[in-house]
């Protein structure tokens, strides 16, 4: 078969076939009487072998070694090719991401393109100060995708705060992108995502925060509950009480509960939930127990509500002593008769720390 026919059938140009021959990769088996190259079936198979190895990214030098050197094993070379391919893919993916962000900014001219590129480079700078400046100066030219990515990867607290501010100020809807961050396998990314959602106003961020109350990550649940508490969402009550019991941001959780206790029904629900988590040891002792009587006016025939109902938790007892004190302290800013009755009972608690705390809080309530 002459070179023209080989080129047509193999898809390899005659010029490339001659190049392979000059490198010693391919040697036609014979020549015609007129001196033209003539390729045998074995030569054709070698051409296809060469093209197959080239398709894997091998250099022509390595192709020759693979075909002619029995000692040239593929393992090390293939591993190196995998590494190089991954690096190329990462570089091309990064380029594609930048191009999409520039396109999303809808630049009117090349000056706009250069401005977007400058901001994107600053957001990816190794200098925290440069990243912070970029966040604080970010305008409409910065695509929301770039801000969300920067927020989710930022490790410096001050820069992260500036980025969350820039994202909230941008007015662009990055809610769905941030919500995806809640599913990250990296705990720090999940925390950054929920903290950013907490700073966005609107129904959609609130909906994602509600969903986050059931998240398996306790940190995500906590940030979602604190944010929802300040928004008046009562669904956060059980998680806020859990935080008080566990001692995780318990002061902030108690503050959020006090904000939620804006009406009698919710206040009673919260008070009942706090008491239900106090576990054993609550209740008013009689004069036969301690030699004293309950304070005048105490209604000992009324039991405090359990949390099995509205707040969605069953009583878990007994609770550790420090947690019982925190729960008692959390009743301080909960208005209503239920909280008052709880404190009256707790003032007679077997745990002295709980009793002293409840007595002090009762005095404060009486003073007001």
NULO-185015 format. One record per atom (N, C-alpha, C): residue in one letter; x, y, z. Coordinates in steps of 0.001 Angstrom, whole numbers, padded with zeros to 6 digits, always signed. Each point is the difference from the previous one (the first is absolute). Layout:
aXYZ ...
% end
This chain:
x+000850-001191+000000 x-000850+001191+000000 x+000890+001247+000000 x-000275+000906-000941 x+000810+001201-000111 x-000411+001030+001059 x+000855+001023+000200 x-000176+000939+001095 x-001316+000772-000099 x-000431+000340-001220 x-001254+000732-000152 x-001182-000820+000491 x-000026-001258-000360 x-001091-000873+000428 x+000037-000230+001515 x+001208-000157+000557 x+000146-000173+001447 x-000527+001236+000725 x+000332+001170-000509 x-000453+001245+000626 x-001517+000077-000008 x-000634-000369-001136 x-001454+000052-000074 x-000653-000976+000964 x+000549-001180+000119 x-000626-001029+000840 x+000283+000181+001490 x+001168+000521+000339 x+000373+000126+001418 x-000388+001344+000595 x-000195+000999-000840 x-000283+001330+000506 x+001250+000750+000412 x+001173-000584-000244 x+001275+000645+000309 x+000549+000574-001305 x+000337+001265+000006 x+000430+000643-001244 x+001312-000593-000502 x+000202+000133-001299 x+001242-000502-000600 x+001196+000728+000606 x-000165+001289+000288 x+001097+000756+000608 x+000363-000565+001366 x-001021-000369+000814 x+000278-000554+001323 x+000629-001383-000120 x-000435-000780-001006 x+000599-001321-000191 x+001493+000137-000317 x+000351+000987-000827 x+001405+000231-000302 x+000756+000466+001246 x-000683+000792+000855 x+000627+000447+001254 x+000274-001189+000915 x-000964-000928+000086 x+000218-001204+000806 x+001208-000779-000529 x+000104-000051-001305 x+001117-000737-000596 x+001325+000677+000323 x+000017+001350-000016 x+001246+000717+000281 x+000458-000203+001445 x-000953-000259+000901 x+000327-000229+001412 x+000306-001465+000295 x-000201-000851-000997 x+000257-001416+000204 x-001171-000747+000599 x-001157+000661+000127 x-001170-000664+000562 x-000635-000970-000989 x+000130+000299-001280 x-000683-000775-001027 x+000940-000217-001176 x+000077-001205-000453 x+000846-000316-001152 x-000820-000819-000994 x-000298+000574-001146 x-000750-000773-001006 x+000730-001292-000340 x-000762-001066-000159 x+000624-001313-000215 x+000673-000118-001360 x-000429+000822-000950 x+000603-000147-001311 x-000157+001236-000870 x+000487-000115-001216 x-000090+001076-000988 x-000486-000598-001317 x-000705+000809-000723 x-000425-000462-001320 x+001179+000125-000965 x-000171-000522-001249 x+001053+000115-000981 x+000350+001442-000302 x-000966+000884+000217 x+000244+001430-000258 x+000554+000712+001220 x+000201-000730+001091 x+000581+000593+001207 x-001003+000546+000994 x-001294-000217-000241 x-001000+000490+000948 x-000086-000917+001223 x-000312+000644+001157 x-000152-000771+001242 x-001197-000941-000143 x+000200-001208+000530 x-001088-000983-000021 x-000155-000573+001407 x-001245+000089+000514 x-000262-000380+001397 x-000736-001333+000030 x+000456-000860+000899 x-000615-001312+000171 x-001111+000096+001058 x-000726-001097+000183 x-001021-000049+001041 x+000596+000231+001381 x+001227-000534+000241 x+000672+000201+001289 x+000351+001469+000199 x+000390+000672-001073 x+000297+001437+000087 x-001265+000791+000373 x-001114-000391-000594 x-001267+000680+000305 x-000350-000177+001473 x+000173-001217+000525 x-000281-000241+001424 x+000893+000873+000878 x+001257+000160-000386 x+000914+000834+000790 x-000456+001461-000008 x-000490+000461-001145 x-000514+001371-000062 x-001139+000194+001002 x-000913-000964+000035 x-001116+000105+000952 x+000485-000085+001443 x+001040-000786+000271 x+000570-000069+001341 x+000603+001357+000400 x+000694+000609-000962 x+000601+001313+000266 x-001094+001022+000358 x-001062+000023-000808 x-001079+000964+000233 x-000718-000273+001323 x-000165-001277+000340 x-000663-000341+001259 x+000801+000501+001195 x+001319-000197-000033 x+000836+000451+001109 x+000067+001526+000060 x+000020+000660-001150 x-000015+001463-000019 x-001289+000539+000617 x-001118-000732-000211 x-001275+000460+000545 x-000013-000008+001523 x+000935-000766+000607 x+000111-000036+001462 x+000876+001120+000540 x+000586+000778-000901 x+000837+001108+000427 x+001484-000299-000021 x+000402-001173-000523 x+001426-000333-000060 x+000692+000848-001057 x+001233+000384+000299 x+000813+000678-001000 x+000424-001025-001045 x+000451+000497-001162 x+000438-000932-001046 x+001200-000805+000466 x+000849+000613+000837 x+001153-000739+000543 x-000478-001164+000854 x-000996+000265+000871 x-000509-001064+000860 x-000780-001040-000801 x-000632+000437-001077 x-000692-000963-000865 x+001000-001000-000578 x+001143+000516-000462 x+001031-000882-000547 x+000506-000988+001040 x+000230+000503+001221 x+000475-000895+001063 x-001054-001056+000320 x-001257+000407+000046 x-001069-000941+000332 x-000107-001112-001042 x+000238+000340-001274 x-000150-000992-001057 x+001239-000877-000185 x+001180+000528+000334 x+001238-000712-000363 x+000846-000448+001185 x-000270+000557+001218 x+000831-000343+001149 x-000780-000913+000943 x+000315-001298+000038 x-000739-000940+000859 x+000102+000361+001479 x+001073+000696+000387 x+000179+000344+001408 x-000730+001264+000421 x-000619+000658-000950 x-000706+001251+000303 x-001432-000338+000426 x-000213-000087+001318 x-001312-000366+000529 x-000919+001220+000087 x-001309-000205-000112 x-000927+001138-000045 x-000329+000625+001356 x+000234-000713+001105 x-000538+000448+001290 x+000432+001413+000383 x+001313+000247+000022 x+000488+001319+000428 x-000445+001087-000964 x+000052-000298-001285 x-000367+000996-001004 x-001483+000341+000080 x-000837-001016+000187 x-001441+000233+000081 x-000334+000845+001229 x+000654-000290+001121 x-000223+000809+001208 x+000356+001464-000248 x+001088+000221-000699 x+000423+001365-000304 x-000993+000673-000942 x-000507-000762-000961 x-000996+000548-000923 x-001281+000375+000729 x-000396-000812+000981 x-001195+000302+000792 x+000202+001325+000750 x+001177+000165+000611 x+000284+001231+000738 x-000052+001211-000940 x+000662-000111-001157 x+000025+001111-000945 x-001410+000333-000505 x-000781-001041-000246 x-001367+000217-000494 x-000844+000706+001044 x+000145-000410+001254 x-000748+000662+001069 x+000383+001475+000113 x+001279+000279-000142 x+000450+001394+000071 x-000583+000817-001148 x-000020-000602-001196 x-000585+000708-001143 x-001496+000247+000199 x-000694-001018+000498 x-001443+000143+000237 x-000261+001101+001015 x+000787+000026+001082 x-000178+001027+001035 x+000234+001392-000588 x+001038+000116-000811 x+000296+001301-000610 x-001100+000428-000969 x-000485-000938-000795 x-001063+000323-000958 x-001311+000309+000730 x-000267-000724+001093 x-001210+000265+000783 x+000055+001388+000617 x+001183+000364+000503 x+000167+001338+000573 x-000221+001070-001063 x+000543-000225-001175 x-000190+000950-001096 x-001476+000112-000374 x-000676-001151-000091 x-001422+000002-000356 x-000816+000757+001051 x+000336-000204+001273 x-000709+000693+001075 x+000171+001508-000122 x+001238+000444-000259 x+000242+001435-000139 x-000755+000579-001193 x-000008-000731-001102 x-000708+000480-001186 x-001501+000110+000255 x-000554-000975+000713 x-001429+000045+000310 x-000327+001181+000901 x+000889+000295+000936 x-000251+001120+000909 x+000093+001333-000732 x+000937+000086-000908 x+000090+001224-000811 x-001254+000148-000849 x-000466-001107-000558 x-001219+000036-000814 x-001202+000402+000848 x-000058-000518+001261 x-001125+000327+000889 x-000022+001480+000359 x+001168+000644+000012 x+000072+001425+000315 x-000509+000876-001141 x-000221-000607-001162 x-000502+000711-001181 x+000805+001268-000294 x+001295-000143-000226 x+000831+001181-000248 x-000386+000687-001309 x+000002+001338+000068 x-000343+000762-001209 x+001196+000174-000915 x+001195-000082+000568 x+001213+000169-000795 x+001171-000663+000689 x+001161+000112-000616 x+001188-000675+000536 x+000468+000627+001308 x-000311+001276+000223 x+000335+000618+001285 x-000752-000694+001132 x-001272-000322-000279 x-000799-000718+000995 x+000570-001394+000251 x+000434-000647-001072 x+000603-001330+000140 x+001229+000066+000889 x+000854+000974-000264 x+001225+000138+000794 x-000311+000297+001461 x-001066+000771+000251 x-000375+000312+001373 x-000470-001260+000731 x-000805-000822-000667 x-000467-001247+000606 x+001177-000926+000289 x+000911-000103-000959 x+001178-000850+000182 x+000818+000474+001199 x+000152+001316+000137 x+000778+000549+001115 x-000629-000352+001339 x-001329+000106+000091 x-000689-000317+001252 x+000100-001491+000304 x-000177-000833-001019 x+000087-001447+000197 x+001396-000400+000475 x+001017+000619-000579 x+001366-000290+000432 x+000224+000438+001437 x-000566+001153+000381 x+000151+000489+001372 x-000702-000921+000986 x-001173-000501-000376 x-000727-000916+000885 x+000764-001309+000203 x+000816-000359-000976 x+000805-001219+000113 x+001417+000245+000464 x+000298+001237+000426 x+001353+000353+000440 x+000408-000786+001242 x+001300-000202+000162 x+000519-000641+001205 x+000014+000956+001186 x-000161+001283-000257 x+000021+001018+001050 x-001404+000217+000568 x-000213-000264+001305 x-001319+000258+000591 x-000433+001456-000150 x+000954+000938+000114 x-000339+001417-000141 x-000529+000297-001400 x+000623-000593-001010 x-000454+000212-001377 x-001388-000593-000210 x-000236-001176+000572 x-001318-000621-000129 x-001069+000846+000692 x+000354+000545+001169 x-000965+000820+000724 x-000319+001275-000762 x+001034+000641-000554 x-000240+001208-000794 x-000896-000298-001192 x+000245-001131-000629 x-000813-000378-001160 x-001454-000213+000408 x-000207-000623+001167 x-001366-000243+000470 x-000713+001309+000312 x+000704+000905+000664 x-000621+001261+000411 x-000272+000928-001184 x+000776-000156-001055 x-000184+000865-001170 x-000806-000673-001106 x-000422-001232+000237 x-000710-000742-001043 x-001318+000689-000340 x-000243+000120-001274 x-001240+000612-000469 x-000786-000976-000848 x-000859+000557-000843 x-000857-000841-000836 x+000792-000792-001024 x+001261+000411-000217 x+000777-000701-001026 x+000459-001381+000449 x-000120-000295+001303 x+000458-001295+000510 x-001144-000999-000051 x+000128-001069-000760 x-001068-001005-000067 x-000232-000631+001365 x-001261-000315+000292 x-000343-000575+001296 x+000709-001327+000222 x+000232-000759-001084 x+000690-001281+000138 x+001393+000186+000579 x+000675+001078-000428 x+001351+000263+000498 x-000027+000354+001481 x-000990+000784+000417 x-000110+000368+001411 x-000313-001214+000864 x-000900-000848-000474 x-000358-001190+000774 x+001203-000924+000144 x+000713-000219-001108 x+001186-000859+000078 x+001027+000573+000965 x+000191+001322-000040 x+000957+000640+000895 x-000434-000144+001453 x-001294+000161+000259 x-000529-000141+001369 x+000242-001418+000523 x-000259-000996-000822 x+000078-001389+000452 x+001428-000484+000206 x+000968+000664-000627 x+001381-000455+000163 x+000803+000867+000967 x-000550+001148+000410 x+000767+000947+000816 x+000215-000508+001424 x+001261+000052+000459 x+000347-000480+001340 x+000254+001134+000982 x+000280+001206-000491 x+000266+001132+000884 x-001329+000631+000442 x-000253+000071+001325 x-001301+000504+000481 x-000360+001385-000512 x+000957+000933+000012 x-000314+001362-000442 x-000349+000056-001474 x+000750-000757-000791 x-000282-000039-001439 x-001350-000677-000249 x-000257-001073+000755 x-001270-000718-000164 x-001180+000921+000306 x+000130+000812+001064 x-001066+000944+000327 x-000215+001020-001097 x+001083+000488-000571 x-000114+000966-001098 x-000665-000632-001220 x+000330-001249-000266 x-000594-000682-001153 x-001489-000254+000215 x-000373-000390+001236 x-001428-000202+000276 x-000761+001320-000147 x+000621+001088+000443 x-000614+001325-000145 x-000159+000344-001478 x+001041-000258-000782 x-000061+000304-001432 x-001076-000825-000686 x-000132-001253+000406 x-001008-000876-000603 x-001409+000483+000343 x-000214+000370+001271 x-001318+000489+000403 x-000315+001328-000681 x+001014+000856-000178 x-000194+001324-000594 x-000219-000069-001504 x+000512-001047-000617 x-000050-000074-001461 x-001427-000069-000528 x-000903-000539+000805 x-001382-000123-000456 x-000207-001175-000937 x+001089-000625-000424 x-000113-001177-000869 x-000392-001206+000839 x-000683-000924-000612 x-000494-001155+000742 x+001011-001140-000042 x+000801-000070+001054 x+000942-001110+000115 x-000491-001076+000931 x-001297+000046+000356 x-000551-000915+001000 x+000179-001459-000390 x-000377-000328-001223 x+000076-001400-000431 x+001438-000496+000007 x+000939+000851-000414 x+001409-000393-000007 x+000507-000211+001421 x-000397+000867+000922 x+000410-000167+001396 x-000614-001263+000590 x-001243-000282-000346 x-000658-001199+000525 x+000733-001266-000415 x+000583+000016-001200 x+000788-001161-000426 x+001207-000200+000902 x+000513+001124+000542 x+001133-000101+000912 x-000324-000765+001263 x-001276-000063+000375 x-000396-000752+001189 x+000225-001494-000173 x+000105-000447-001242 x+000215-001423-000280 x+001477-000344-000187 x+000866+000975+000221 x+001434-000254-000163 x+000481-001062+000983 x+001029-000728-000396 x+000608-000990+000898 x+000954+000657+000985 x+000263+001296-000185 x+000931+000734+000863 x-000802+000778+001049 x+000161-000305+001289 x-000783+000685+001037 x+000132+001518-000040 x+001208+000509-000245 x+000207+001447-000017 x-000803+000658-001117 x-000111-000660-001140 x-000778+000549-001119 x-001486+000030+000367 x-000480-001055+000660 x-001403-000021+000419 x-000293+001151+000966 x+000930+000258+000920 x-000207+001097+000949 x-000019+001350-000724 x+000918+000182-000947 x+000015+001267-000741 x-001293+000177-000785 x-000515-001086-000537 x-001230+000084-000786 x-001180+000422+000867 x-000158-000621+001173 x-001153+000325+000843 x+000130+001401+000594 x+001213+000424+000312 x+000185+001354+000529 x-000319+001042-001064 x+000325-000307-001234 x-000322+000928-001088 x-001504+000051-000250 x-000655-001157+000041 x-001455-000019-000159 x-000674+000799+001108 x+000574-000047+001198 x-000587+000704+001142 x+000006+001513-000196 x+000883+000492-000848 x+000090+001443-000220 x-000798+000468-001208 x-000681-000937-000673 x-000828+000371-001151 x-001462+000083+000421 x-000660+001064-000388 x-001413+000165+000318 x-000857-000650-001080 x-001245-000277+000356 x-000927-000526-000995 x-000515-001373+000347 x-001022-000416-000744 x-000656-001279+000275 x+000867-001198-000363 x+000743+000118-001113 x+000779-001157-000441 x+001129-000335+000973 x+000812+000984+000454 x+001005-000336+001008 x-000623-000567+001273 x-001148+000554+000419 x-000674-000500+001196 x-000426-001448-000183 x-000476-000333-001191 x-000416-001381-000274 x+001181-000955+000098 x+001145+000410-000546 x+001185-000855+000082 x+000476-000137+001456 x-000136+001067+000772 x+000383-000064+001411 x-000933-000932+000771 x-001278+000010-000346 x-000939-000945+000625 x+000429-001438-000285 x+000341-000261-001246 x+000453-001347-000361 x+001260-000377+000772 x+000852+000998+000238 x+001266-000258+000694 x-000188-000371+001461 x-001185+000233+000555 x-000256-000401+001388 x+000088-001516+000171 x-000178-000744-001085 x+000091-001454+000046 x+001323-000512-000558 x+000943+000895-000208 x+001291-000388-000585 x+000768-000886+000979 x+000717-001002-000491 x+000772-000870+000910 x+001156+000702+000697 x+000444+001134-000538 x+001107+000750+000598 x-000554+000913+001090 x+000432-000233+001243 x-000518+000769+001135 x+000336+001483-000123 x+001130+000321-000621 x+000387+001407-000174 x-000951+000694-000970 x-000335-000680-001075 x-000950+000557-000972 x-001357+000212+000664 x-000453-000990+000755 x-001287+000145+000689 x+000007+001211+000930 x+001101+000169+000731 x+000085+001094+000953 x-000076+001364-000651 x+000786+000211-001055 x-000030+001297-000688 x-001369+000259-000618 x-000614-001051-000555 x-001335+000165-000592 x-001017+000379+001070 x+000074-000644+001154 x-000955+000284+001076 x+000153+001423+000524 x+001229+000450+000171 x+000231+001365+000490 x-000563+001029-000986 x+000247-000244-001287 x-000505+000937-001015 x-001526+000003-000032 x-000589-001182+000065 x-001463-000086-000052 x-000636+000576+001259 x+000691-000147+001131 x-000526+000568+001232 x-000160+001501-000098 x+000986+000663-000579 x-000088+001462-000145 x-001052+000394-001033 x-000414-000939-000853 x-001033+000275-001004 x-001388-000381+000509 x-000048-000483+001233 x-001299-000345+000580 x-000559-001323-000456 x+000845-000921-000452 x-000455-001307-000470 x+000050-000991+001159 x-001162-000399+000479 x-000074-000840+001194 x+000505-001422-000231 x+000136-000411-001254 x+000537-001338-000276 x+001397-000187+000589 x+000670+001107+000285 x+001378-000078+000511 x+000063-000348+001482 x-001135+000031+000711 x+000011-000172+001458 x+000697-001275+000451 x-000315-001186-000552 x+000656-001218+000500 x+001516+000028-000148 x+000490+000506-001127 x+001447+000038-000207 x+000643+000999+000956 x-000652+001130+000239 x+000533+000996+000929 x+000104-000579+001411 x-000994-000774+000393 x+000053-000632+001326 x+001111-001038+000047 x+000169-000748-001077 x+001125-000954-000070 x+001331+000715+000199 x+000129+001171-000596 x+001250+000756+000109 x+000264+000408+001445 x-001056+000371+000720 x+000161+000374+001399 x+000432-001208+000819 x-000620-001135-000257 x+000365-001224+000719 x+001448-000383-000282 x+000397+000095-001251 x+001347-000420-000397 x+001064+001046+000296 x-000419+001222+000337 x+000973+001058+000269 x+000644+000566-001239 x-000684-000085-001141 x+000517+000539-001255 x-000686+001340-000279 x+000752+001090+000085 x-000603+001324-000214 x-001282+000137+000815 x+000037-000490+001255 x-001223-000046+000799 x-000545+001388+000307 x+000895+000979+000193 x-000471+001357+000282 x-000759+000560-001202 x+000557-000187-001200 x-000683+000467-001212 x-001323-000739-000197 x+000008-001301+000320 x-001229-000789-000141 x-001076+000506+000958 x+000397+000324+001240 x-000964+000529+000972 x-000547+001352-000465 x+000871+000836-000572 x-000455+001290-000526 x-001009-000195-001127 x+000271-000981-000867 x-000928-000269-001106 x-001350-000485+000524 x+000018-000813+001051 x-001253-000471+000590 x-000791+001171+000583 x+000695+000946+000619 x-000702+001156+000570 x-000653+000847-001089 x+000647+000061-001186 x-000602+000721-001127 x-001260-000730-000470 x+000068-001320-000039 x-001141-000789-000463 x-001174+000054+000972 x+000285+000239+001287 x-001058-000027+001028 x-000790+001303+000002 x-000471+000390-001159 x-000678+001291-000136 x-001503-000104+000230 x-000523-001204+000040 x-001415-000179+000295 x-000143-001082+001063 x-001138-000027+000667 x-000201-000879+001151 x+000156-001470-000372 x-000588-000397-001127 x+000052-001419-000379 x+001430-000454-000259 x+000759+000816-000722 x+001384-000384-000296 x+000851+000050+001257 x-000235+000995+000856 x+000751+000093+001251 x-000238-001237+000862 x-001267-000436+000083 x-000307-001195+000787 x+000617-001245-000629 x+000006-000043-001311 x+000624-001138-000694 x+001490-000066+000314 x+000669+001143-000047 x+001439+000038+000280 x+000278-000386+001448 x-000784+000576+000940 x+000199-000313+001414 x-000204-001489+000256 x-001043-000557-000588 x-000241-001431+000163 x+001135-000829-000577 x+000541+000446-001137 x+001115-000723-000616 x+001249+000041+000855 x+000289+001149+000577 x+001184+000112+000864 x-000136-000887+001226 x-001195+000015+000623 x-000208-000798+001210 x+000060-001487-000318 x-000536-000397-001160 x-000003-001427-000341 x+001406-000552-000149 x+000950+000886-000331 x+001383-000449-000154 x+000780+000040+001313 x-000601+000559+001040 x+000684+000032+001292 x+000131-001386+000609 x-000834-000918-000411 x+000120-001366+000487 x-000477-000121+001427 x+000517-000987+000706 x-000437-000244+001362 x+000530+001078+000921 x-000631+000145+001136 x+000466+000941+001005 x-000856+001231+000089 x-000934+000203-000959 x-000892+001141+000095 x-001183-000369+000858 x-000750+001006+000348 x-001178-000253+000819 x+000117+000733+001317 x-001106+000268+000635 x-000012+000770+001227 x-000009-000929+001196 x+001009+000033+000883 x-000012-000834+001187 x-001107+000444+000951 x-000544-000937+000739 x-000992+000331+001020 x+000694+000272+001306 x-000812+000405+001030 x+000599+000294+001291 x+000586-001240+000644 x-000482-001192-000401 x+000566-001214+000578 x+001337-000331-000640 x+000251+000547-001202 x+001273-000252-000671 x+001105+000863+000583 x-000302+001295+000219 x+001060+000938+000361 x-000270+000770+001266 x-001200-000156+000572 x-000352+000774+001176 x-000468+001385-000334 x-000156+000330-001279 x-000481+001326-000402 x-001179-000169-000927 x-000667+001110-000245 x-001138-000022-000904 x+000326+000811-001255 x-000720-000273-001057 x+000207+000788-001212 x-000321+001447+000249 x+000551+000912-000831 x-000301+001418+000155 x-001497+000253-000089 x-000440+001015+000704 x-001419+000351+000017 x-000484+000269-001424 x-001157-000562-000310 x-000594+000237-001320 x+000407-001027-001032 x+000899-000930+000359 x+000414-001007-000973 x-001117-000992-000246 x-000253-000266-001283 x-001041-000980-000333 x+000674-001337-000198 x-000032-000836+001029 x+000707-001282-000079 x-000810-001054-000719 x-001255+000314-000320 x-000824-001006-000657 x+000122+000066-001516 x+000720+000994-000508 x+000161+000141-001446 x+001344-000541-000428 x-000018-000946-000901 x+001243-000568-000505 x+000450+000790-001223 x+001299+000041-000193 x+000554+000720-001143 x-000145-000816-001270 x-000212+000668-001112 x-000180-000732-001260 x+001277-000710-000418 x-000169-001179-000563 x+001132-000742-000544 x+000208+000415-001444 x+001147-000345-000531 x+000320+000402-001379 x-000415-001056-001018 x-000671-001074+000465 x-000444-001027-000934 x-000952+000581-001036 x-000664+001092+000353 x-000983+000581-000893 x+000601+000975-000968 x-000121+001309+000281 x+000296+001013-001008 x+001422+000036-000483 x+000989-000128+000890 x+001377+000215-000443 x+000609-001218-000635 x-000638-001134+000093 x+000433-001140-000789 x+001065-000866+000621 x+000336+000178+001268 x+000982-000855+000650 x-000671-000760+001128 x+000475-001183+000270 x-000441-000706+001188 x+000979+000284+001121 x-000436-000232+001230 x+000860+000261+001141 x+001203-000919-000029 x+001171+000556+000093 x+001219-000799+000053 x+000600+000209+001382 x+000021-000947+000801 x+000559+000234+001321 x+000831-001189+000411 x+000774+000129+001052 x+000267+001286+000636 x+001015+000821-000790 x-000094+001339+000128 x+000911+000903-000686 x+001166+000336+000921 x+001186+000178-000583 x+001187+000343+000792 x-000219+001305+000757 x+000640+000100+001178 x-000204+001153+000876 x+000292+001341-000681 x+001141+000180-000691 x+000247+001294-000651 x-001076+000360-001015 x-000502-001003-000717 x-001047+000253-000988 x-001290+000435+000697 x-000294-000557+001171 x-001206+000381+000741 x+000083+001459+000440 x+001188+000440+000388 x+000164+001410+000370 x-000229+000896-001224 x+000562-000399-001140 x-000188+000803-001216 x-001474+000069-000387 x-000698-001117+000118 x-001419-000014-000327 x-000783+000924+000934 x+000362-000033+001263 x-000666+000879+000969 x+000267+001465-000334 x+001254+000312-000314 x+000346+001376-000367 x-000778+000468-001224 x-000274-000923-000902 x-000687+000360-001234 x-001452+000397+000232 x-000554-000349+001144 x-001371+000405+000328 x-000091+001478+000369 x+001147+000646+000217 x+000025+001377+000506 x-000806+000955-000865 x+000141-000084-001316 x-000641+000970-000887 x-001219-000565-000701 x-000522-001117+000502 x-001220-000578-000555 x-001177+000498+000841 x-000878+000800-000566 x-001119+000538+000769 x-001102-001035+000201 x-000938+000332+000889 x-001188-000837+000144 x-000026-000827+001260 x-001204-000516+000294 x-000214-000771+001222 x+000740-001326-000007 x+000132-000625-001163 x+000670-001302-000055 x+001446+000117+000446 x+000713+001011-000498 x+001386+000199+000411 x+000085+000350+001484 x-000945+000816+000475 x+000018+000378+001417 x-000223-001213+000888 x-000972-000842-000348 x-000249-001205+000800 x+001213-000920-000017 x+000656-000069-001173 x+001197-000837-000094 x+001082+000486+000953 x+000202+001300+000046 x+001036+000548+000885 x-000360-000201+001470 x-001292+000101+000328 x-000424-000242+001384 x+000332-001425+000411 x-000284-000957-000870 x+000339-001394+000302 x+001512-000204+000076 x+000705+000602-000953 x+001451-000185-000054 x+000710+000644+001184 x-000633+000996+000610 x+000595+000623+001185 x+000094-000991+001160 x-000758-001088-000088 x+000034-001045+001027 x+000704-001264-000511 x+000757+000139-001080 x+000628-001151-000638 x+001064-000631+000891 x+000164-001298-000158 x+001002-000708+000787 x+001420+000441-000353 x+000203+000470-001219 x+001308+000510-000411 x+000129+001445+000476 x+000919+000250+000925 x+000100+001325+000609 x+000271+001078-001048 x+000869-000284-000982 x+000308+001000-001020 x-001249+000398-000773 x-000834-000984-000319 x-001248+000283-000699 x-000925+000812+000892 x-000122-000402+001275 x-000896+000683+000926 x+000415+001458+000218 x+001301+000237+000179 x+000494+001359+000215 x-000247+000860-001246 x+000261-000574-001164 x-000229+000732-001248 x-001467+000362-000161 x-000885-000959+000239 x-001432+000255-000130 x-000469+001055+000988 x+000509-000069+001240 x-000387+000988+001018 x+000416+001404-000423 x+001213+000122-000517 x+000493+001298-000467 x-000854+000535-001143 x-000357-000868-000929 x-000804+000433-001139 x-001406+000405+000434 x-000546-000686+001018 x-001309+000380+000513 x+000032+001405+000594 x+001066+000305+000706 x+000129+001328+000584 x+000038+001076-001114 x+000739-000322-001072 x+000040+000948-001106 x-001368+000200-000620 x-000757-001088-000149 x-001343+000100-000584 x-000917+000820+000913 x+000119-000234+001332 x-000831+000735+000939 x+000327+001491-000041 x+001303+000302-000221 x+000415+001407-000034 x-000574+000740-001203 x-000307-000763-001026 x-000541+000630-001212 x-001519-000140-000044 
% end
